[in-house]
Amino acid sequence: MSTTVPPVLPISTTSVAAAGSIESQASQPPIATPAFRAFINHITDTVRNGLSQRRPWAELADRSAFAKPESFSDATLRVRKNYSYFRVNYLAAVALIVAVSLFTHPFSLVVLLGLLAAWLFLYLFRPSDQPLVIFGRTFSDTQTLMGLVGLSVFVVFLTSVGSVLISALMVGVAVVLVHGAIRVPEDLFLDEQDTSASTGFLSFLNGAASNVAAATAPAMAAARG
């Protein structure tokens, strides 16, 4: 009685290694993820720290402190003092007005979010060893930058997005000026502005770009290099 030994099938180590390499690459996060995460975390922390410096909203809306200014110079002085004291509240109010205006214009909101995403993922956090390829054409970093700048100019100045933003900013500034002019600042502790002038939301506006660049420099260097 003879037994038949089944043939031994050859095993391709190349295909197994290639499959393992694909799986490992798929499991690895993108290089730009740490830089983008550091960017978002720094912006969030800075805004949170800035908003923590705001004055009580009840103090801002104290109706007993409202009075008509005696003259234009008096109104100007009130606006200057009130802005020094309520600067974080005023900037938050303007930001809220802009946000509400954008939410009531979904097209402008979508366009702005798309423009922001284009800057973040096509230029700022795109690894330099991965060239931008669109419709089979490869673009250098300089060409990508010029294209994004041109797109930004077109979106802001040649579409309805710019008018929405300018209108919202004008409304916000008008609200701040009216409140600052009719709010009597005599009961405010303006001597605190020397210790708070360099902190809070104003420092976010003045130094956010440099702070973000310093915080994300190592991750961005890894992504771009």
Buried (B, 14 or more C-beta within 10 A) or exposed (E): EEEEEEEEEEEEEEEEEEEEEEEEEEEEEBBBEBBBBBBEEBBEEBBEBBBEBBBEEEBBEEEEBEEEBEEEEBBBBBBEBBBBBBBBBBBBBBBEBBEEBBEEBEEBBEBBEEBEEBBBEBBBBBBEEEEBEEEEEEBEEEEBBEBBEEBBEEBBEEEEBBEBBEBBBEBBEEBBBEBBBBBBBEEBEEEEBEEBEEBBBBBBEEEBEEBBEEBBEEBBEEBBE
